């Protein structure tokens, strides 16, 4: 009788381990790798939604709000001034000829995330359109419809047209937005006649003006700084 081998073949499983089973550490590494891949795909999906998905939904919302506001004006009847409207209500339409003939974005009262995803937000403690004081607005520069993505292209002399239920107001910009970037805490730009504490760009320091202020993010990606442009009223056309 031939002697039985006394050593296991080189490819035989080690004692105590089933054949065909991978070591626990290899299985853990595989699962960690799969989790990292899934996390990366999820992050890419989130970024894609922020940069493209929110624009699509917000542009639809802006179009719906614009259409409803125009129909409301056409129906006539008593129209409340913006200061008397509830938070989130549409109060005006903005046109900026520099941005094209089809540029029309609604203004809503307040500064909530929901408001800014549907158009411009109006700082409620500032003047209404055409009033003495400062009609101060803010809008996204990136994501959520990007109403002010092209803000850096604006220059002194460019027009901002504000249509309300009672009139159309034309403002003319006095400052270059690229020349005034401030921290988000710079609330002086919301004053009736904003005075720059650093002595830089500011409106003419004269009482009784009818001003407009546009505010947006200074960078396309996340930033706490704000780009600012000031202008003044040059024309008012009442609606019949």
C-alpha positions in Angstrom: 0.0 0.0 0.0 1.3 3.5 -0.9 1.9 5.8 2.0 -0.6 8.7 2.4 0.9 12.2 2.0 1.7 13.8 5.3 1.4 17.5 4.1 -1.6 19.3 2.6 -1.3 20.5 -1.0 -0.3 24.2 -1.5 -3.7 25.2 -2.6 -5.6 23.4 0.2 -7.6 25.7 2.6 -6.1 26.4 5.9 -7.4 24.4 8.9 -10.5 25.8 10.3 -11.5 27.7 7.1 -14.1 26.5 4.6 -12.9 26.1 1.0 -14.0 28.9 -1.2 -14.6 31.4 1.6 -12.6 34.7 1.4 -11.0 36.1 4.5 -13.1 38.4 6.7 -10.8 41.3 6.1 -11.1 41.0 2.3 -14.9 41.0 2.6 -14.8 44.1 4.8 -12.5 45.9 2.3 -14.9 45.1 -0.5 -17.9 46.4 1.3 -16.0 49.6 2.3 -15.1 50.1 -1.3 -18.6 49.7 -2.5 -19.9 52.1 0.2 -17.3 54.7 -1.0 -18.4 54.3 -4.6 -22.1 54.7 -3.6 -21.2 57.7 -1.5 -19.3 59.3 -4.4 -22.2 58.7 -6.8 -24.6 60.2 -4.3 -22.5 63.3 -3.9 -22.3 63.7 -7.7 -26.1 63.3 -7.9 -26.5 66.0 -5.2 -24.2 68.4 -7.0 -25.9 67.7 -10.3 -29.3 68.4 -8.7 -28.1 71.7 -7.1 -26.6 73.0 -10.4 -29.2 71.7 -12.9 -32.2 70.3 -11.1 -32.9 73.3 -9.0 -32.6 75.6 -12.0 -35.1 73.6 -13.9 -37.7 73.5 -11.1 -37.1 77.2 -10.2 -37.4 78.4 -13.7 -40.8 76.6 -14.0 -41.9 78.1 -10.7 -40.8 81.6 -11.8 -42.8 81.2 -15.0 -45.9 80.1 -13.1 -45.6 83.0 -10.6 -45.1 85.5 -13.4 -48.1 84.2 -15.4 -50.4 84.2 -12.3 -49.3 87.7 -11.3 -50.0 89.1 -14.8 -53.4 87.4 -14.9 -54.2 88.9 -11.5 -53.3 92.4 -12.8 -55.4 91.9 -15.9 -58.4 90.9 -13.7 -58.1 94.3 -12.0 -59.8 95.0 -8.7 -58.1 96.3 -5.6 -54.3 95.7 -5.5 -52.4 95.9 -2.2 -49.1 97.6 -2.0 -46.1 95.2 -1.5 -45.7 96.3 2.1 -49.2 95.0 2.9 -48.8 91.6 1.2 -48.2 88.4 3.1 -44.7 86.9 3.2 -44.0 85.0 0.0 -46.6 86.9 -2.1 -45.5 88.0 -5.6 -45.5 91.8 -5.8 -43.6 92.9 -9.0 -41.8 91.8 -12.1 -38.2 92.6 -12.9 -36.8 93.1 -16.4 -33.2 93.9 -17.1 -32.7 94.7 -20.8 -29.0 93.9 -20.6 -30.0 90.3 -19.9 -32.2 90.0 -23.0 -35.8 90.7 -24.1 -37.2 87.5 -22.6 -35.7 88.2 -19.1 -38.7 88.5 -16.7 -38.4 87.4 -13.1 -41.0 87.8 -10.3 -40.3 89.6 -7.0 -41.7 88.0 -3.9 -42.0 89.5 -0.4 -39.4 88.2 2.1 -36.1 86.4 2.1 -37.0 82.8 2.9 -35.4 79.9 0.9 -38.8 79.3 -0.7 -39.0 82.9 -1.9 -35.5 82.9 -3.3 -36.2 79.7 -5.2 -39.0 81.4 -7.0 -37.4 84.7 -8.0 -36.1 87.9 -6.3 -36.7 88.5 -2.7 -37.7 91.9 -1.4 -36.3 93.0 2.0 -39.5 93.8 3.7 -38.1 96.6 5.8 -37.0 98.6 2.7 -39.0 100.8 0.4 -41.6 99.6 -2.1 -41.0 100.2 -5.8 -40.9 103.9 -6.7 -41.0 105.1 -3.1 -38.6 107.5 -1.4 -35.9 105.2 0.2 -34.2 102.1 -0.9 -36.0 99.3 -2.8 -33.6 96.4 -1.9 -33.7 93.1 -3.6 -31.7 89.8 -3.5 -31.5 86.8 -5.8 -29.4 83.7 -6.4 -26.4 83.9 -8.7 -26.1 80.2 -9.0 -28.8 77.4 -8.6 -32.5 78.0 -8.1 -33.0 79.7 -11.4 -29.9 82.0 -11.3 -31.7 85.3 -11.8 -28.5 87.3 -11.2 -25.9 84.9 -12.7 -24.9 87.7 -15.0 -24.7 90.4 -12.4 -21.0 91.1 -13.0 -21.9 92.2 -16.6 -24.0 95.1 -15.3 -22.5 98.6 -15.5 -23.6 102.1 -14.6 -26.3 103.3 -17.0 -27.9 99.8 -17.3 -31.6 99.8 -16.6 -33.6 97.7 -14.1 -37.3 97.9 -14.9 -39.8 97.1 -12.1 -43.4 96.5 -13.0 -46.1 96.5 -10.3 -49.9 96.5 -10.4 -50.1 100.3 -10.6 -47.0 101.4 -12.6 -43.7 100.6 -14.3 -40.6 102.1 -12.7 -37.3 102.4 -14.5 -34.2 102.5 -12.4 -30.7 103.3 -13.7 -27.6 101.7 -12.1 -25.0 104.1 -10.7 -22.3 101.6 -9.6 -20.4 98.7 -11.0 -21.2 95.5 -9.0 -17.7 94.3 -9.4 -16.4 97.2 -7.4 -18.4 96.5 -4.2 -18.2 93.1 -2.5 -19.1 93.0 1.2 -19.6 90.4 3.9 -23.2 89.1 4.3 -23.3 91.0 7.6 -23.0 94.4 5.7 -26.6 95.4 6.3 -25.8 99.1 5.7 -26.6 98.5 2.0 -30.3 98.2 3.1 -30.5 101.7 4.6 -32.6 104.4 3.0 -29.4 106.1 1.8 -26.7 103.5 2.2 -23.4 105.0 3.5 -20.3 102.8 3.1 -18.5 102.6 6.5 -15.3 102.0 4.7 -15.7 105.1 2.5 -15.9 103.1 -0.7 -18.6 102.7 -3.3 -22.0 104.1 -2.2 -25.0 106.0 -3.7 -25.0 109.8 -3.7 -25.5 110.9 -0.1 -28.6 112.9 -0.6 -31.9 112.6 1.3 -35.2 112.0 -0.5 -33.8 109.7 -3.2 -35.6 106.8 -4.7 -33.0 104.1 -4.9 -32.7 100.4 -5.8 -30.1 97.9 -4.5 -29.4 94.5 -6.1 -27.7 91.9 -3.9 -26.3 88.4 -4.9 -23.4 86.1 -4.1 -20.0 87.4 -5.1 -18.9 83.9 -6.4 -20.5 81.1 -8.3 -19.7 78.7 -5.6 -20.5 78.9 -1.9 -19.5 82.2 -0.3 -20.6 84.5 2.5 -19.7 87.6 0.5 -22.2 89.7 -1.4 -21.9 91.6 -4.7 -23.9 94.9 -4.6 -25.1 97.4 -7.2 -26.9 100.7 -6.5 -29.2 102.6 -8.8 -31.8 105.4 -8.8 -35.3 106.0 -10.2 -35.4 107.8 -13.6 -38.9 107.2 -14.8 -42.4 106.2 -13.6 -45.2 105.2 -16.1 -48.6 104.7 -14.4 -50.8 101.9 -15.8 -54.2 102.8 -17.2 
